[in-house]
C-alpha cells in the first residue's frame, strides 16, 4: 500500500522528523507539519513549458526538467536561470530555456537541441533525453548527465551551459547485476561519503527482466568514475507500487532524503524516503507531493527539480500523463 502523509510520523524512532526550518536548498523557511520531514508544502502555480509552444518539438512531448541558477556562475548568461529538458521519444534532444525568474516566463533557446542523438565520433543512438546538470565548482563547469539509449548514461561538460564537450559514458547496464535492462533518468549531486572515498552520488532508475523499476545509486570521487550498489536504494515493492523513477536528493536539518515519483496506477505522487547521510537508512516517509486530479497534473507529478528565487522555494516538475504532459511550477 502506498503510504499516506500521516505515516511520516512512523519513523524508525517513532518520532516525527521535523528538524530545523531549513529548506532543501539550505534557505531558511517555515516548515510545514503536513509534509514528511518538515519540507515546504509545494502547491502548483503555473505551467512553464508546453510542447506545442516550442519551436523544437519533434515528438509533441517533453520530460525531466532540471533548473539551475547561473547568474552567479557564468560570466554572461542568457538569463538568471537555465532550465534543461528534453523530448523522450526518438530523436529526443537535450534542450535549454532561460529566464530571469523561476516563475518565468522562460524563453526557448533558438538553436535547440544543444545535444543531439548523433554526436560523432562518440555515439549515434535513437534518442537522448533526461538531462541533469550539476555545477562543478572546482572546474567552473556545468556537467550534463543524460541517457541514450536507455541502457547508458553519459556525461558532457560546458563552460557556458550552451556549448558542450563530450566526456564519457558513466553508467551502463553492464555495470549492474545480470538481467538489468535499463539504467537511465540519472541525477548527480555533490554529497560526501568519507567511508567510500566519494564526493558525489548518483541516483537513477533501474529496470530488469521483471519489468519493475527501482531507484539505484552509485558513488564517485570525481563525478566521472563510478561504483554502483548492486541492490536498489528504493525497492518499488517496499513503497507499495509497481514502478518508481526520477529520484532527487534533498537535505534538511542535517538529514538526507530522496524524493521520487510513482506510476499513475499507484497514485502518481512524489514520495519521500530518508536514506541517512551515509545512505544506510531506508525510512519510507510517505507522500512528499500529492498530484492533483485536474489539469495539468491529471493525477501525475514526476521528475522534480528544485530551486529558490528570492528566498522562496520552488519545485519544477513533469505534470500530466507520461509523454503527454507539461513542465510545471509549484511554490513552497
URRA-V305534 format. One record per residue. N is the residue number from 0. RES is the residue in one small letter. BURIAL is 1 if it has 16 or more other C-alpha atoms within 10 Angstrom, else 0. D_LAST is the distance of its C-alpha to the last C-alpha in Angstrom with 2 decimals. Layout:
[[N RES BURIAL D_LAST] [N RES BURIAL D_LAST]]
//
This chain:
[[0 x 0 27.06] [1 x 1 23.34] [2 x 0 21.58] [3 x 0 19.56] [4 x 1 16.50] [5 x 0 19.14] [6 x 0 20.92] [7 x 1 18.63] [8 x 1 20.98] [9 x 0 23.85] [10 x 0 23.64] [11 x 0 26.84] [12 x 0 27.42] [13 x 0 26.62] [14 x 0 23.97] [15 x 1 20.24] [16 x 1 18.30] [17 x 1 16.02] [18 x 0 16.95] [19 x 1 16.01] [20 x 1 12.67] [21 x 1 12.36] [22 x 1 9.51] [23 x 1 10.96] [24 x 0 11.91] [25 x 0 13.64] [26 x 1 11.85] [27 x 0 12.13] [28 x 1 9.33] [29 x 0 9.29] [30 x 1 9.70] [31 x 1 9.38] [32 x 1 12.89] [33 x 0 12.32] [34 x 1 10.98] [35 x 1 13.76] [36 x 1 14.00] [37 x 1 11.58] [38 x 1 8.59] [39 x 1 4.99] [40 x 1 5.32] [41 x 1 4.15] [42 x 1 6.40] [43 x 1 9.09] [44 x 0 9.82] [45 x 0 13.08] [46 x 1 15.60] [47 x 1 16.34] [48 x 1 19.63] [49 x 1 22.29] [50 x 1 25.44] [51 x 0 27.78] [52 x 0 26.61] [53 x 0 27.36] [54 x 0 30.78] [55 x 1 30.73] [56 x 1 30.34] [57 x 1 33.06] [58 x 0 31.83] [59 x 1 29.46] [60 x 1 26.48] [61 x 1 23.80] [62 x 1 21.70] [63 x 1 19.81] [64 x 1 17.65] [65 x 1 17.36] [66 x 1 15.81] [67 x 1 17.30] [68 x 1 17.45] [69 x 1 21.22] [70 x 0 21.91] [71 x 0 22.99] [72 x 1 24.73] [73 x 1 26.89] [74 x 0 29.68] [75 x 0 29.37] [76 x 1 26.28] [77 x 1 26.01] [78 x 1 22.56] [79 x 1 19.93] [80 x 1 18.05] [81 x 1 19.89] [82 x 1 18.70] [83 x 1 21.17] [84 x 1 21.85] [85 x 1 25.07] [86 x 1 27.11] [87 x 1 28.20] [88 x 1 31.64] [89 x 1 34.63] [90 x 1 34.76] [91 x 1 31.02] [92 x 1 30.37] [93 x 1 27.66] [94 x 1 26.12] [95 x 1 24.24] [96 x 1 22.31] [97 x 1 21.20] [98 x 1 19.37] [99 x 1 18.88] [100 x 1 15.21] [101 x 1 12.49] [102 x 1 12.33] [103 x 0 16.04] [104 x 0 18.69] [105 x 1 19.70] [106 x 1 23.46] [107 x 1 25.28] [108 x 1 27.54] [109 x 0 31.01] [110 x 0 32.73] [111 x 1 30.51] [112 x 1 30.75] [113 x 1 30.75] [114 x 1 31.93] [115 x 1 34.26] [116 x 1 35.75] [117 x 0 39.09] [118 x 0 39.18] [119 x 0 42.82] [120 x 0 44.13] [121 x 0 41.11] [122 x 0 40.32] [123 x 0 40.75] [124 x 1 38.60] [125 x 0 37.65] [126 x 1 34.01] [127 x 1 31.36] [128 x 1 27.66] [129 x 1 24.36] [130 x 1 23.78] [131 x 1 21.93] [132 x 1 22.36] [133 x 1 22.47] [134 x 1 23.41] [135 x 0 26.66] [136 x 0 27.07] [137 x 0 30.72] [138 x 0 31.79] [139 x 0 29.65] [140 x 1 28.93] [141 x 1 26.28] [142 x 1 27.18] [143 x 1 26.64] [144 x 1 26.93] [145 x 1 27.76] [146 x 1 29.93] [147 x 1 33.16] [148 x 1 34.84] [149 x 1 32.67] [150 x 1 34.90] [151 x 1 34.08] [152 x 1 31.19] [153 x 1 32.17] [154 x 1 31.26] [155 x 1 31.72] [156 x 1 31.20] [157 x 1 30.71] [158 x 1 31.12] [159 x 1 29.42] [160 x 1 26.99] [161 x 1 29.31] [162 x 0 32.65] [163 x 1 32.72] [164 x 0 35.50] [165 x 1 35.99] [166 x 0 36.03] [167 x 0 36.59] [168 x 1 35.67] [169 x 1 33.66] [170 x 1 33.42] [171 x 1 35.78] [172 x 1 36.70] [173 x 0 39.86] [174 x 0 37.93] [175 x 1 36.87] [176 x 0 39.11] [177 x 0 41.61] [178 x 0 40.33] [179 x 1 36.95] [180 x 1 36.54] [181 x 1 33.14] [182 x 1 31.09] [183 x 1 28.30] [184 x 1 24.56] [185 x 1 24.53] [186 x 1 21.90] [187 x 1 23.20] [188 x 1 21.71] [189 x 1 23.49] [190 x 1 23.90] [191 x 1 27.13] [192 x 1 29.34] [193 x 0 32.45] [194 x 0 34.48] [195 x 0 34.28] [196 x 0 34.79] [197 x 1 31.53] [198 x 1 28.84] [199 x 1 26.84] [200 x 1 25.68] [201 x 1 25.44] [202 x 1 23.69] [203 x 1 25.23] [204 x 1 26.28] [205 x 1 29.86] [206 x 1 32.18] [207 x 1 35.76] [208 x 0 38.71] [209 x 0 37.18] [210 x 0 34.58] [211 x 0 31.65] [212 x 1 28.81] [213 x 1 27.43] [214 x 1 25.34] [215 x 1 27.74] [216 x 1 27.41] [217 x 1 29.54] [218 x 1 30.00] [219 x 1 31.63] [220 x 1 33.05] [221 x 0 32.50] [222 x 1 30.17] [223 x 1 33.32] [224 x 0 35.42] [225 x 1 33.84] [226 x 1 34.71] [227 x 1 33.18] [228 x 0 33.09] [229 x 0 35.32] [230 x 0 33.34] [231 x 1 29.87] [232 x 1 26.87] [233 x 1 25.26] [234 x 1 28.02] [235 x 1 27.18] [236 x 0 29.50] [237 x 0 27.93] [238 x 1 24.65] [239 x 0 26.65] [240 x 1 26.30] [241 x 1 28.70] [242 x 1 26.51] [243 x 1 23.44] [244 x 1 22.40] [245 x 1 20.23] [246 x 1 19.00] [247 x 1 16.65] [248 x 1 17.07] [249 x 1 14.46] [250 x 1 15.58] [251 x 1 14.53] [252 x 1 17.08] [253 x 0 19.92] [254 x 1 19.26] [255 x 1 18.97] [256 x 1 17.34] [257 x 1 17.60] [258 x 1 15.42] [259 x 1 17.51] [260 x 1 18.12] [261 x 1 20.98] [262 x 1 23.51] [263 x 1 23.17] [264 x 0 26.20] [265 x 1 24.43] [266 x 1 21.30] [267 x 1 19.58] [268 x 1 16.45] [269 x 1 14.69] [270 x 1 16.13] [271 x 1 15.97] [272 x 1 19.11] [273 x 1 19.87] [274 x 1 22.66] [275 x 1 23.55] [276 x 0 24.13] [277 x 0 27.39] [278 x 0 26.16] [279 x 0 28.58] [280 x 0 26.31] [281 x 1 25.32] [282 x 1 23.26] [283 x 1 21.64] [284 x 1 18.79] [285 x 1 17.93] [286 x 1 15.12] [287 x 1 11.82] [288 x 1 10.79] [289 x 1 13.25] [290 x 1 14.57] [291 x 1 15.84] [292 x 0 19.53] [293 x 0 19.45] [294 x 0 19.59] [295 x 1 18.29] [296 x 1 17.04] [297 x 1 20.25] [298 x 1 19.58] [299 x 1 18.44] [300 x 1 15.32] [301 x 1 16.47] [302 x 1 16.71] [303 x 1 13.17] [304 x 1 12.92] [305 x 1 10.36] [306 x 1 10.39] [307 x 1 9.51] [308 x 0 11.07] [309 x 0 12.32] [310 x 0 10.36] [311 x 0 6.90] [312 x 1 5.17] [313 x 1 5.80] [314 x 1 7.71] [315 x 1 11.12] [316 x 1 13.36] [317 x 1 16.54] [318 x 1 16.50] [319 x 1 19.85] [320 x 1 23.12] [321 x 1 24.06] [322 x 0 25.96] [323 x 0 25.26] [324 x 1 21.60] [325 x 1 19.44] [326 x 1 16.76] [327 x 1 13.51] [328 x 1 10.10] [329 x 1 6.76] [330 x 1 3.80] [331 x 1 0.00]]
//
